[in-house]
Amino acid sequence: MLEEIKEIARLQQLYSSDNTPEMKQRGVFIRSELPNALKKHWNQFTDSITKFSKDLSIEGSDGIGRKTQAPWVRIFSKELSPSATIGYYLVIHFSTNGKYCFITIGCGASKWDSEKGDLVKYSNNEIKIKVDWALGVLKKAELDMSHFPDEIDIGSTHSLPKSFVKAMKYQLSQIKNYPTLFVMR
């Protein structure tokens, strides 16, 4: 799994919104290789999230049409988050310079507009309401959020919604093996 993450990080440095050979390769790693590598560790996820472990799934996206600077892979409950635009989930993000990956608790930042036939970004206020609600639920449940101490900044040159609740930031050059990545600090 670490090899897949490092390859995505390498390809991040070659970003283009066009479907270049490097972006095609990054897409394969985001949509297939990393999700498949994560599935090899499935028992570790399901043991940690017992209540929704029966319907956990993994998916990745590198953009619809044009390639995005902010590809992601999410681990989610099909019941609680049937699409990336609905609910909350664990997400792996990558910095544009290829030096960092972030594990975040995130939520959808866009919604489908059937009149426009396209995704429309939530306003900053709508996202703030969603994020504040999620933080309130986590606090009320007395969950330890100290595992997610960092703010996320992937270095995007595009305006990205701040739909990430909290993050663990990893400098990829410092990670030597898989367990290091998902160990809660």
TIRO-2110 file (N, C-alpha, C; in Angstrom, 1 decimal):
// TIRO-2110
0.8, -1.2, 0.0, N, 1, A
0.0, 0.0, 0.0, CA, 1, A
0.9, 1.3, 0.0, C, 1, A
2.0, 1.2, 0.7, N, 2, A
2.8, 2.4, 0.8, CA, 2, A
3.4, 2.7, -0.6, C, 2, A
3.7, 1.7, -1.4, N, 3, A
4.2, 1.9, -2.7, CA, 3, A
3.2, 2.6, -3.6, C, 3, A
1.9, 2.2, -3.5, N, 4, A
0.9, 2.9, -4.3, CA, 4, A
0.7, 4.4, -3.9, C, 4, A
0.8, 4.6, -2.6, N, 5, A
0.7, 6.0, -2.1, CA, 5, A
1.9, 6.8, -2.6, C, 5, A
3.1, 6.3, -2.5, N, 6, A
4.3, 7.0, -3.0, CA, 6, A
4.2, 7.2, -4.5, C, 6, A
3.6, 6.3, -5.3, N, 7, A
3.5, 6.5, -6.7, CA, 7, A
2.5, 7.6, -7.1, C, 7, A
1.4, 7.6, -6.3, N, 8, A
0.5, 8.7, -6.5, CA, 8, A
1.1, 10.1, -6.2, C, 8, A
1.9, 10.1, -5.1, N, 9, A
2.6, 11.3, -4.7, CA, 9, A
3.6, 11.8, -5.8, C, 9, A
4.3, 10.8, -6.4, N, 10, A
5.2, 11.1, -7.5, CA, 10, A
4.5, 11.7, -8.7, C, 10, A
3.3, 11.1, -9.0, N, 11, A
2.6, 11.6, -10.2, CA, 11, A
1.9, 12.9, -9.9, C, 11, A
1.6, 13.2, -8.6, N, 12, A
1.1, 14.5, -8.3, CA, 12, A
2.0, 15.7, -8.8, C, 12, A
3.3, 15.4, -8.8, N, 13, A
4.2, 16.5, -9.2, CA, 13, A
4.2, 16.7, -10.7, C, 13, A
3.5, 15.8, -11.5, N, 14, A
3.4, 15.9, -12.9, CA, 14, A
2.0, 16.3, -13.3, C, 14, A
1.3, 16.9, -12.4, N, 15, A
-0.2, 17.3, -12.6, CA, 15, A
-0.4, 18.0, -13.9, C, 15, A
-1.5, 17.6, -14.5, N, 16, A
-2.1, 18.4, -15.7, CA, 16, A
-3.6, 18.1, -15.6, C, 16, A
-4.4, 19.1, -16.0, N, 17, A
-5.8, 18.9, -16.0, CA, 17, A
-6.2, 18.0, -17.2, C, 17, A
-5.2, 17.9, -18.2, N, 18, A
-5.5, 17.0, -19.4, CA, 18, A
-5.2, 15.6, -19.0, C, 18, A
-5.7, 14.7, -19.8, N, 19, A
-5.6, 13.3, -19.5, CA, 19, A
-4.3, 12.8, -20.2, C, 19, A
-3.1, 13.3, -19.6, N, 20, A
-1.8, 12.9, -20.1, CA, 20, A
-1.5, 11.5, -19.7, C, 20, A
-0.5, 10.8, -20.3, N, 21, A
-0.2, 9.5, -19.8, CA, 21, A
0.1, 9.4, -18.3, C, 21, A
0.7, 10.4, -17.7, N, 22, A
1.0, 10.4, -16.3, CA, 22, A
-0.3, 10.5, -15.5, C, 22, A
-1.3, 11.3, -16.0, N, 23, A
-2.6, 11.5, -15.3, CA, 23, A
-3.4, 10.2, -15.5, C, 23, A
-3.3, 9.6, -16.6, N, 24, A
-4.0, 8.3, -16.8, CA, 24, A
-3.5, 7.3, -15.8, C, 24, A
-2.1, 7.2, -15.6, N, 25, A
-1.5, 6.3, -14.6, CA, 25, A
-2.0, 6.7, -13.2, C, 25, A
-2.0, 8.0, -12.9, N, 26, A
-2.4, 8.4, -11.5, CA, 26, A
-3.8, 8.0, -11.3, C, 26, A
-4.7, 8.1, -12.4, N, 27, A
-6.1, 7.7, -12.2, CA, 27, A
-6.2, 6.2, -11.9, C, 27, A
-5.4, 5.4, -12.6, N, 28, A
-5.4, 3.9, -12.3, CA, 28, A
-5.1, 3.7, -10.8, C, 28, A
-4.1, 4.4, -10.3, N, 29, A
-3.6, 4.2, -8.9, CA, 29, A
-4.7, 4.7, -8.0, C, 29, A
-5.3, 5.8, -8.3, N, 30, A
-6.4, 6.4, -7.4, CA, 30, A
-7.6, 5.5, -7.4, C, 30, A
-8.1, 5.1, -8.6, N, 31, A
-9.4, 4.4, -8.7, CA, 31, A
-9.3, 2.9, -8.5, C, 31, A
-8.1, 2.3, -8.6, N, 32, A
-7.9, 0.9, -8.6, CA, 32, A
-6.8, 0.4, -7.7, C, 32, A
-5.6, 0.8, -7.9, N, 33, A
-4.4, 0.2, -7.2, CA, 33, A
-4.5, 0.5, -5.7, C, 33, A
-4.7, 1.7, -5.3, N, 34, A
-4.7, 2.0, -3.9, CA, 34, A
-5.9, 1.4, -3.2, C, 34, A
-7.1, 1.5, -3.8, N, 35, A
-8.3, 0.8, -3.2, CA, 35, A
-8.0, -0.7, -3.0, C, 35, A
-7.4, -1.3, -4.0, N, 36, A
-7.1, -2.7, -3.9, CA, 36, A
-6.1, -3.0, -2.8, C, 36, A
-5.1, -2.2, -2.7, N, 37, A
-4.1, -2.3, -1.6, CA, 37, A
-4.7, -2.1, -0.3, C, 37, A
-5.6, -1.2, -0.1, N, 38, A
-6.3, -1.0, 1.2, CA, 38, A
-7.2, -2.2, 1.5, C, 38, A
-7.8, -2.8, 0.5, N, 39, A
-8.7, -4.0, 0.8, CA, 39, A
-7.9, -5.1, 1.4, C, 39, A
-6.6, -5.2, 1.1, N, 40, A
-5.7, -6.3, 1.7, CA, 40, A
-5.7, -6.1, 3.2, C, 40, A
-6.0, -4.9, 3.7, N, 41, A
-6.0, -4.7, 5.2, CA, 41, A
-7.4, -4.5, 5.7, C, 41, A
-8.3, -5.1, 5.0, N, 42, A
-9.7, -4.9, 5.3, CA, 42, A
-10.1, -5.2, 6.8, C, 42, A
-9.6, -6.3, 7.3, N, 43, A
-9.9, -6.7, 8.6, CA, 43, A
-9.5, -5.7, 9.7, C, 43, A
-8.5, -5.0, 9.4, N, 44, A
-8.1, -3.9, 10.4, CA, 44, A
-9.1, -2.8, 10.4, C, 44, A
-9.7, -2.5, 9.2, N, 45, A
-10.7, -1.4, 9.2, CA, 45, A
-12.0, -1.9, 9.8, C, 45, A
-12.4, -3.1, 9.5, N, 46, A
-13.7, -3.6, 10.0, CA, 46, A
-13.7, -3.9, 11.5, C, 46, A
-12.5, -4.3, 12.0, N, 47, A
-12.4, -4.5, 13.4, CA, 47, A
-12.5, -3.2, 14.2, C, 47, A
-12.0, -2.1, 13.6, N, 48, A
-12.1, -0.8, 14.2, CA, 48, A
-13.4, -0.1, 14.1, C, 48, A
-14.2, -0.5, 13.1, N, 49, A
-15.5, 0.2, 12.9, CA, 49, A
-16.6, -0.9, 12.9, C, 49, A
-16.8, -1.5, 14.0, N, 50, A
-17.7, -2.7, 14.1, CA, 50, A
-19.1, -2.4, 13.6, C, 50, A
-19.7, -1.3, 14.0, N, 51, A
-21.1, -1.0, 13.8, CA, 51, A
-21.5, -1.0, 12.3, C, 51, A
-20.6, -0.4, 11.5, N, 52, A
-20.9, -0.3, 10.0, CA, 52, A
-19.9, -1.1, 9.2, C, 52, A
-19.2, -2.1, 9.8, N, 53, A
-18.2, -2.9, 9.1, CA, 53, A
-18.8, -3.7, 7.9, C, 53, A
-20.1, -4.1, 8.0, N, 54, A
-20.7, -5.0, 7.0, CA, 54, A
-20.9, -4.2, 5.7, C, 54, A
-21.0, -2.9, 5.7, N, 55, A
-21.2, -2.2, 4.5, CA, 55, A
-20.1, -1.2, 4.1, C, 55, A
-18.9, -1.4, 4.7, N, 56, A
-17.8, -0.5, 4.3, CA, 56, A
-17.4, -0.7, 2.9, C, 56, A
-16.9, 0.3, 2.3, N, 57, A
-16.4, 0.2, 0.9, CA, 57, A
-15.3, 1.2, 0.7, C, 57, A
-14.6, 1.2, -0.4, N, 58, A
-13.5, 2.1, -0.8, CA, 58, A
-13.7, 2.5, -2.2, C, 58, A
-13.5, 3.8, -2.5, N, 59, A
-13.5, 4.3, -3.9, CA, 59, A
-12.5, 5.5, -4.0, C, 59, A
-12.1, 5.7, -5.2, N, 60, A
-11.2, 6.9, -5.4, CA, 60, A
-11.7, 7.6, -6.6, C, 60, A
-11.3, 8.9, -6.7, N, 61, A
-11.6, 9.8, -7.8, CA, 61, A
-10.5, 10.7, -8.1, C, 61, A
-10.2, 10.9, -9.4, N, 62, A
-9.2, 11.8, -9.8, CA, 62, A
-9.8, 12.9, -10.7, C, 62, A
-11.1, 13.0, -10.7, N, 63, A
-11.8, 14.1, -11.4, CA, 63, A
-12.8, 13.5, -12.4, C, 63, A
-13.8, 14.3, -12.7, N, 64, A
-14.8, 13.9, -13.7, CA, 64, A
-14.6, 14.8, -14.9, C, 64, A
-14.2, 14.2, -16.0, N, 65, A
-13.8, 15.0, -17.2, CA, 65, A
-12.3, 15.4, -17.0, C, 65, A
-12.1, 16.7, -16.7, N, 66, A
-10.7, 17.2, -16.5, CA, 66, A
-10.2, 16.5, -15.2, C, 66, A
-8.9, 16.4, -15.1, N, 67, A
-8.2, 15.8, -13.9, CA, 67, A
-8.1, 16.9, -12.8, C, 67, A
-8.3, 16.5, -11.6, N, 68, A
-8.3, 17.4, -10.5, CA, 68, A
-6.9, 17.4, -9.8, C, 68, A
-6.5, 18.5, -9.3, N, 69, A
-5.3, 18.6, -8.5, CA, 69, A
-5.4, 17.9, -7.2, C, 69, A
-6.7, 17.6, -6.8, N, 70, A
-6.9, 17.0, -5.5, CA, 70, A
-7.6, 15.6, -5.6, C, 70, A
-6.9, 14.6, -6.1, N, 71, A
-7.5, 13.3, -6.1, CA, 71, A
-7.7, 12.8, -4.7, C, 71, A
-8.6, 11.8, -4.6, N, 72, A
-8.8, 11.3, -3.2, CA, 72, A
-9.2, 9.8, -3.3, C, 72, A
-9.0, 9.1, -2.2, N, 73, A
-9.6, 7.8, -2.0, CA, 73, A
-10.3, 7.8, -0.6, C, 73, A
-11.5, 7.3, -0.6, N, 74, A
-12.3, 7.4, 0.6, CA, 74, A
-12.7, 6.0, 1.1, C, 74, A
-12.8, 5.8, 2.4, N, 75, A
-13.3, 4.6, 3.0, CA, 75, A
-14.6, 5.1, 3.7, C, 75, A
-15.7, 4.4, 3.3, N, 76, A
-17.0, 4.9, 3.7, CA, 76, A
-18.0, 3.8, 4.0, C, 76, A
-19.1, 4.1, 4.7, N, 77, A
-20.2, 3.3, 4.9, CA, 77, A
-21.2, 3.5, 3.7, C, 77, A
-21.6, 2.5, 3.0, N, 78, A
-22.6, 2.6, 2.0, CA, 78, A
-24.0, 3.2, 2.5, C, 78, A
-24.3, 2.9, 3.7, N, 79, A
-25.5, 3.4, 4.3, CA, 79, A
-25.4, 4.8, 4.7, C, 79, A
-24.3, 5.2, 5.3, N, 80, A
-24.2, 6.6, 5.8, CA, 80, A
-23.7, 7.6, 4.7, C, 80, A
-23.0, 7.0, 3.7, N, 81, A
-22.5, 7.9, 2.6, CA, 81, A
-22.6, 7.2, 1.3, C, 81, A
-23.8, 7.1, 0.7, N, 82, A
-24.0, 6.4, -0.5, CA, 82, A
-23.2, 7.0, -1.7, C, 82, A
-22.8, 8.3, -1.6, N, 83, A
-22.0, 8.9, -2.6, CA, 83, A
-21.0, 9.9, -1.9, C, 83, A
-20.0, 10.3, -2.7, N, 84, A
-19.0, 11.2, -2.1, CA, 84, A
-19.7, 12.6, -1.8, C, 84, A
-20.8, 12.9, -2.3, N, 85, A
-21.5, 14.2, -2.0, CA, 85, A
-22.4, 14.1, -0.8, C, 85, A
-22.5, 12.9, -0.2, N, 86, A
-23.5, 12.7, 0.9, CA, 86, A
-22.7, 12.1, 2.1, C, 86, A
-22.9, 12.6, 3.2, N, 87, A
-22.4, 12.0, 4.4, CA, 87, A
-20.9, 12.3, 4.8, C, 87, A
-20.3, 11.6, 5.7, N, 88, A
-19.0, 11.8, 6.2, CA, 88, A
-18.2, 10.5, 6.0, C, 88, A
-16.9, 10.6, 5.9, N, 89, A
-16.0, 9.4, 5.6, CA, 89, A
-14.6, 9.8, 5.8, C, 89, A
-13.8, 8.7, 5.9, N, 90, A
-12.3, 8.8, 6.0, CA, 90, A
-11.8, 9.0, 4.6, C, 90, A
-10.9, 10.0, 4.4, N, 91, A
-10.3, 10.3, 3.0, CA, 91, A
-8.8, 10.4, 3.1, C, 91, A
-8.2, 9.9, 2.0, N, 92, A
-6.7, 10.1, 1.8, CA, 92, A
-6.6, 11.1, 0.7, C, 92, A
-5.9, 12.2, 1.0, N, 93, A
-5.6, 13.3, 0.1, CA, 93, A
-4.1, 13.3, -0.1, C, 93, A
-3.7, 14.0, -1.2, N, 94, A
-2.3, 14.1, -1.6, CA, 94, A
-1.9, 15.5, -1.9, C, 94, A
-0.8, 16.0, -1.4, N, 95, A
-0.3, 17.3, -1.7, CA, 95, A
0.1, 17.4, -3.1, C, 95, A
0.0, 18.6, -3.7, N, 96, A
0.4, 18.8, -5.1, CA, 96, A
1.9, 18.6, -5.3, C, 96, A
2.7, 18.9, -4.3, N, 97, A
4.1, 18.8, -4.5, CA, 97, A
4.6, 17.3, -4.2, C, 97, A
3.7, 16.4, -3.9, N, 98, A
4.1, 15.0, -3.7, CA, 98, A
4.8, 14.7, -2.4, C, 98, A
4.9, 15.6, -1.5, N, 99, A
5.7, 15.4, -0.3, CA, 99, A
4.8, 14.9, 0.9, C, 99, A
3.5, 15.1, 0.8, N, 100, A
2.6, 14.7, 1.9, CA, 100, A
1.4, 14.0, 1.5, C, 100, A
0.9, 13.2, 2.4, N, 101, A
-0.5, 12.7, 2.2, CA, 101, A
-1.2, 13.0, 3.5, C, 101, A
-2.5, 13.1, 3.4, N, 102, A
-3.3, 13.5, 4.6, CA, 102, A
-4.4, 12.5, 4.7, C, 102, A
-4.6, 12.0, 5.9, N, 103, A
-5.8, 11.2, 6.2, CA, 103, A
-6.7, 12.1, 7.0, C, 103, A
-7.9, 12.3, 6.4, N, 104, A
-8.9, 13.2, 7.0, CA, 104, A
-10.2, 12.6, 7.2, C, 104, A
-11.0, 13.3, 8.1, N, 105, A
-12.4, 13.0, 8.2, CA, 105, A
-13.1, 14.1, 7.3, C, 105, A
-13.8, 13.7, 6.3, N, 106, A
-14.3, 14.7, 5.3, CA, 106, A
-15.8, 14.5, 5.1, C, 106, A
-16.3, 15.4, 4.3, N, 107, A
-17.7, 15.4, 3.9, CA, 107, A
-17.8, 15.9, 2.5, C, 107, A
-18.9, 15.7, 1.9, N, 108, A
-19.2, 16.1, 0.5, CA, 108, A
-19.1, 17.6, 0.4, C, 108, A
-18.4, 18.1, -0.6, N, 109, A
-18.2, 19.6, -0.8, CA, 109, A
-19.1, 20.1, -2.0, C, 109, A
-19.8, 19.2, -2.7, N, 110, A
-20.6, 19.5, -3.8, CA, 110, A
-21.9, 18.7, -3.8, C, 110, A
-22.8, 19.2, -4.5, N, 111, A
-24.1, 18.4, -4.6, CA, 111, A
-24.6, 18.4, -6.1, C, 111, A
-25.4, 17.5, -6.5, N, 112, A
-25.9, 17.4, -7.8, CA, 112, A
-27.0, 18.4, -8.0, C, 112, A
-26.9, 19.2, -9.0, N, 113, A
-28.0, 20.1, -9.4, CA, 113, A
-28.6, 19.6, -10.7, C, 113, A
-29.8, 19.0, -10.5, N, 114, A
-30.5, 18.4, -11.7, CA, 114, A
-30.9, 19.4, -12.7, C, 114, A
-31.2, 20.6, -12.3, N, 115, A
-31.5, 21.6, -13.3, CA, 115, A
-30.3, 22.0, -14.2, C, 115, A
-29.1, 22.0, -13.6, N, 116, A
-27.9, 22.4, -14.4, CA, 116, A
-27.3, 21.1, -15.0, C, 116, A
-27.6, 20.0, -14.4, N, 117, A
-27.1, 18.7, -14.9, CA, 117, A
-25.6, 18.6, -14.6, C, 117, A
-25.2, 19.2, -13.4, N, 118, A
-23.8, 19.2, -13.0, CA, 118, A
-23.7, 19.3, -11.5, C, 118, A
-22.4, 19.0, -11.0, N, 119, A
-22.2, 19.2, -9.6, CA, 119, A
-22.0, 20.7, -9.3, C, 119, A
-22.5, 21.1, -8.2, N, 120, A
-22.4, 22.5, -7.7, CA, 120, A
-21.7, 22.5, -6.4, C, 120, A
-20.7, 23.4, -6.2, N, 121, A
-20.1, 23.4, -4.9, CA, 121, A
-21.0, 24.0, -3.8, C, 121, A
-20.9, 23.4, -2.6, N, 122, A
-21.6, 24.0, -1.5, CA, 122, A
-20.9, 25.4, -1.2, C, 122, A
-21.7, 26.3, -0.6, N, 123, A
-21.0, 27.6, -0.2, CA, 123, A
-20.1, 27.3, 1.0, C, 123, A
-19.2, 28.2, 1.2, N, 124, A
-18.3, 28.1, 2.4, CA, 124, A
-19.2, 28.0, 3.7, C, 124, A
-20.3, 28.8, 3.7, N, 125, A
-21.1, 28.8, 4.9, CA, 125, A
-21.8, 27.4, 5.1, C, 125, A
-22.3, 26.8, 4.0, N, 126, A
-22.9, 25.5, 4.0, CA, 126, A
-21.9, 24.4, 4.5, C, 126, A
-20.7, 24.5, 4.0, N, 127, A
-19.6, 23.6, 4.4, CA, 127, A
-19.3, 23.8, 5.9, C, 127, A
-19.2, 25.0, 6.3, N, 128, A
-18.9, 25.3, 7.7, CA, 128, A
-20.0, 24.7, 8.6, C, 128, A
-21.2, 24.8, 8.2, N, 129, A
-22.3, 24.2, 9.0, CA, 129, A
-22.1, 22.7, 9.1, C, 129, A
-21.8, 22.1, 8.0, N, 130, A
-21.6, 20.6, 8.0, CA, 130, A
-20.5, 20.2, 8.8, C, 130, A
-19.3, 20.9, 8.7, N, 131, A
-18.1, 20.6, 9.5, CA, 131, A
-18.4, 20.8, 11.0, C, 131, A
-19.0, 21.9, 11.3, N, 132, A
-19.3, 22.2, 12.7, CA, 132, A
-20.2, 21.2, 13.3, C, 132, A
-21.2, 20.7, 12.5, N, 133, A
-22.1, 19.7, 13.0, CA, 133, A
-21.4, 18.4, 13.3, C, 133, A
-20.5, 18.0, 12.4, N, 134, A
-19.7, 16.8, 12.5, CA, 134, A
-18.8, 16.9, 13.8, C, 134, A
-18.1, 18.0, 13.9, N, 135, A
-17.3, 18.2, 15.1, CA, 135, A
-18.1, 18.1, 16.4, C, 135, A
-19.3, 18.7, 16.4, N, 136, A
-20.2, 18.6, 17.5, CA, 136, A
-20.6, 17.2, 17.9, C, 136, A
-20.9, 16.4, 16.9, N, 137, A
-21.3, 15.0, 17.1, CA, 137, A
-20.1, 14.2, 17.7, C, 137, A
-18.9, 14.4, 17.1, N, 138, A
-17.7, 13.7, 17.6, CA, 138, A
-17.4, 14.1, 19.0, C, 138, A
-17.6, 15.4, 19.3, N, 139, A
-17.3, 15.9, 20.7, CA, 139, A
-18.4, 15.3, 21.7, C, 139, A
-19.6, 15.3, 21.3, N, 140, A
-20.7, 14.7, 22.1, CA, 140, A
-20.5, 13.3, 22.4, C, 140, A
-19.9, 12.6, 21.4, N, 141, A
-19.6, 11.1, 21.5, CA, 141, A
-18.4, 10.9, 22.3, C, 141, A
-17.7, 12.0, 22.7, N, 142, A
-16.5, 12.0, 23.5, CA, 142, A
-15.4, 11.2, 22.7, C, 142, A
-15.3, 11.3, 21.4, N, 143, A
-14.3, 10.6, 20.7, CA, 143, A
-13.0, 11.5, 20.7, C, 143, A
-11.9, 10.8, 20.7, N, 144, A
-10.6, 11.5, 20.8, CA, 144, A
-10.2, 12.0, 19.5, C, 144, A
-10.3, 13.3, 19.2, N, 145, A
-9.9, 13.9, 18.0, CA, 145, A
-8.5, 14.3, 17.9, C, 145, A
-7.7, 14.0, 19.0, N, 146, A
-6.3, 14.4, 19.0, CA, 146, A
-5.5, 13.6, 18.0, C, 146, A
-6.1, 12.5, 17.5, N, 147, A
-5.5, 11.7, 16.4, CA, 147, A
-5.4, 12.5, 15.1, C, 147, A
-6.2, 13.5, 15.0, N, 148, A
-6.3, 14.3, 13.8, CA, 148, A
-5.9, 15.8, 14.1, C, 148, A
-4.7, 16.1, 14.4, N, 149, A
-4.3, 17.4, 14.9, CA, 149, A
-4.0, 18.4, 13.9, C, 149, A
-3.9, 18.0, 12.6, N, 150, A
-3.4, 18.9, 11.6, CA, 150, A
-4.5, 19.5, 10.8, C, 150, A
-4.1, 20.7, 10.2, N, 151, A
-4.9, 21.3, 9.2, CA, 151, A
-4.4, 20.8, 7.8, C, 151, A
-5.3, 20.7, 6.9, N, 152, A
-4.9, 20.2, 5.6, CA, 152, A
-4.7, 21.4, 4.6, C, 152, A
-3.5, 21.3, 3.9, N, 153, A
-3.2, 22.3, 2.8, CA, 153, A
-2.5, 21.5, 1.8, C, 153, A
-3.2, 21.1, 0.7, N, 154, A
-2.5, 20.3, -0.3, CA, 154, A
-1.7, 21.1, -1.3, C, 154, A
-1.8, 22.4, -1.2, N, 155, A
-1.0, 23.3, -2.1, CA, 155, A
-1.6, 23.5, -3.4, C, 155, A
-2.9, 23.4, -3.5, N, 156, A
-3.6, 23.6, -4.8, CA, 156, A
-3.6, 25.0, -5.2, C, 156, A
-3.5, 25.2, -6.5, N, 157, A
-3.6, 26.5, -7.1, CA, 157, A
-5.0, 26.9, -7.4, C, 157, A
-5.9, 25.9, -7.2, N, 158, A
-7.3, 26.2, -7.4, CA, 158, A
-8.0, 26.3, -6.1, C, 158, A
-9.1, 27.0, -6.1, N, 159, A
-9.9, 27.2, -4.9, CA, 159, A
-10.6, 25.9, -4.6, C, 159, A
-10.3, 25.3, -3.4, N, 160, A
-10.9, 24.1, -3.0, CA, 160, A
-11.8, 24.3, -1.7, C, 160, A
-12.9, 23.7, -1.7, N, 161, A
-13.7, 23.9, -0.4, CA, 161, A
-13.1, 23.2, 0.7, C, 161, A
-13.2, 23.8, 1.9, N, 162, A
-12.6, 23.2, 3.1, CA, 162, A
-13.6, 22.2, 3.8, C, 162, A
-13.8, 21.1, 3.1, N, 163, A
-14.8, 20.1, 3.6, CA, 163, A
-14.1, 19.0, 4.4, C, 163, A
-13.0, 19.3, 4.9, N, 164, A
-12.2, 18.3, 5.7, CA, 164, A
-12.3, 18.7, 7.1, C, 164, A
-12.7, 17.8, 8.0, N, 165, A
-12.9, 18.1, 9.4, CA, 165, A
-11.6, 18.3, 10.1, C, 165, A
-10.8, 17.3, 10.1, N, 166, A
-9.5, 17.3, 10.7, CA, 166, A
-8.6, 16.3, 9.9, C, 166, A
-7.3, 16.4, 10.1, N, 167, A
-6.4, 15.6, 9.3, CA, 167, A
-5.2, 15.1, 10.1, C, 167, A
-4.6, 14.0, 9.6, N, 168, A
-3.3, 13.6, 10.0, CA, 168, A
-2.4, 13.8, 8.8, C, 168, A
-1.3, 14.6, 9.0, N, 169, A
-0.4, 14.9, 7.9, CA, 169, A
0.8, 14.0, 8.0, C, 169, A
1.2, 13.4, 6.9, N, 170, A
2.3, 12.5, 6.8, CA, 170, A
3.3, 13.0, 5.8, C, 170, A
4.6, 13.2, 6.2, N, 171, A
5.6, 13.5, 5.2, CA, 171, A
6.1, 12.1, 4.6, C, 171, A
5.8, 11.9, 3.4, N, 172, A
6.0, 10.6, 2.8, CA, 172, A
7.5, 10.1, 2.8, C, 172, A
8.4, 11.0, 2.8, N, 173, A
9.8, 10.6, 2.9, CA, 173, A
10.2, 10.0, 4.3, C, 173, A
9.3, 10.3, 5.3, N, 174, A
9.6, 9.8, 6.6, CA, 174, A
8.9, 8.4, 6.9, C, 174, A
8.0, 8.0, 6.0, N, 175, A
7.2, 6.8, 6.2, CA, 175, A
8.0, 5.6, 5.6, C, 175, A
8.3, 4.7, 6.5, N, 176, A
9.1, 3.5, 6.0, CA, 176, A
8.3, 2.3, 5.8, C, 176, A
7.1, 2.2, 6.4, N, 177, A
6.3, 1.0, 6.3, CA, 177, A
4.8, 1.3, 6.5, C, 177, A
4.0, 0.4, 6.0, N, 178, A
2.5, 0.6, 6.1, CA, 178, A
2.0, 0.9, 7.5, C, 178, A
2.3, 0.2, 8.5, N, 179, A
1.7, 0.4, 9.8, CA, 179, A
1.9, 1.9, 10.3, C, 179, A
3.0, 2.5, 10.0, N, 180, A
3.3, 3.9, 10.3, CA, 180, A
2.1, 4.8, 9.8, C, 180, A
1.6, 4.5, 8.7, N, 181, A
0.7, 5.4, 8.0, CA, 181, A
-0.7, 5.5, 8.8, C, 181, A
-1.2, 4.4, 9.3, N, 182, A
-2.5, 4.4, 9.9, CA, 182, A
-2.4, 4.3, 11.4, C, 182, A
-1.3, 4.4, 12.0, N, 183, A
-1.2, 4.5, 13.4, CA, 183, A
-1.6, 5.8, 13.9, C, 183, A
-2.6, 5.8, 14.8, N, 184, A
-3.1, 7.1, 15.4, CA, 184, A
-2.0, 7.6, 16.3, C, 184, A
-1.6, 8.9, 16.0, N, 185, A
-0.5, 9.5, 16.8, CA, 185, A
-1.0, 9.8, 18.2, C, 185, A
END
